[in-house]
């Protein structure tokens, strides 16, 4: 039971963290709540399917091509569509929600509502602490944790990453210091789309790939980012793992049906008790 | 008042056309479409009073609609039925109480925080309905709710009357000093409080009134369909559709959002002729409106009409 909880929760937590980080970064830097974020995840999985199955590319190449396609689309949308309404945060939220629904319906027309089967990079399963873990899940966990580590290094230790954080802290001051804010926005968009699309590719082999798959991960990423404190990357990672363990515990101890209810109840209670999130700064909206 | 004449005249003409419509064209299907359009119009007008005026976007409005509808469903299932004349106000009252219960703890939340809290609250209700399916009927819902009148033409006039009265009351609140105070709170809460406005009281009041009309419309929907179920009154896509309709029409004036709801509800039904493409077209419309008329179609049109009839001084908001 404990080993099940530890392993299942860690895999879920790493997946949530991967999704939530891009969302958090996008809010912190560009001050927009991008509800299209779940669609990057959806498109990552679908592009991977298209490149690997009908196009017959080798799996690794298909994954790289999928990531490149999603990042290119994200940059296009950010530059030519979302930037037009950036002056109003509500309009951005509704526009990105509209774009996400549009993508869902388009994908449904092209591929149908059926679940797609996508092949993983690895086969079989391995045994950890006496628990049998499918190798695809283990790989997803390892890659997700490595990507999170790379992101942390990039943001905190490289000049380009620091310029992003500078814009997040104070756009005007960063601009005076010679940081190009528009370039920081585009870089953030690319990173955010890259992380979400990787999550889509990594979990596609063992979760369902279908046109509505964007919504629940989006709500969870949104919740994680707000509970962690909008714009706090460390907070997002901690809350993502916490929720991963809570969800796994609830589904092991009570039932899968209660999993989402407990998750939502935790979200509502935290918001009411501590509106700025667990690690957010007071009064930062 | 003079500069509003043209918009007002068109509006009056539109209402008269709706009143006369069944006399000219007796089509039961089209009337059912218009009844649902009227119900959606009340949802959106009620949403606009809270969200358009105070800027507190409610992403889970279906919670109030569902509360009003489900109380009618529960009374039908366990209390042997309820007449619409009682069911609709009771639905409103129950939703208003819920609005008070949700509104008070959510007062401190703004923007994306409030969006998430309301989204979560509605999703919790949706989950509870599925988990306690022995009481709520789960996905299937509750059948056998007493019908509104049972006659398509009478139903149509009842819905039209319900819509006109609700929108008129909400519009009246919005035009009064209360609406002005709500907008003052939206623009700068600290400044409004410094000016002697009890912001907390007005924000909670807006939550309660908005919930009351949402709940009445939900109960009206339950009586009209004779059925209560998550897909009809509680699902998250209803909440999202309400926001879409309000934004496409234009928020912050009740009338523009209400017109947006009516037009989109009718358009959505017409688009069903396009089969699987209809949702694609519907969302494309939303995207185009947001990009080219971000203030909403009817707000933009109203401003243009006013500017056309009264020169440069005709700008209003």
Interface residues (C-beta under 8 A of the other chain):
Chain A: X27 X33 X81 X84 X85 X88 X89 X90 X91 X93 X94 X95 X97 X98 X99 X101 X102 X105 X106 X108 X109 X219 X222 X223 X226 X230 X257 X258 X260 X261 X264 X265 X267 X268 X271 X272 X275 X285
Chain B: X57 X105 X106 X108 X109 X110 X111 X112 X113 X115 X116 X117 X119 X120 X121 X123 X124 X127 X128 X130 X131 X240 X243 X244 X247 X276 X277 X279 X280 X283 X284 X286 X287 X290 X291 X294
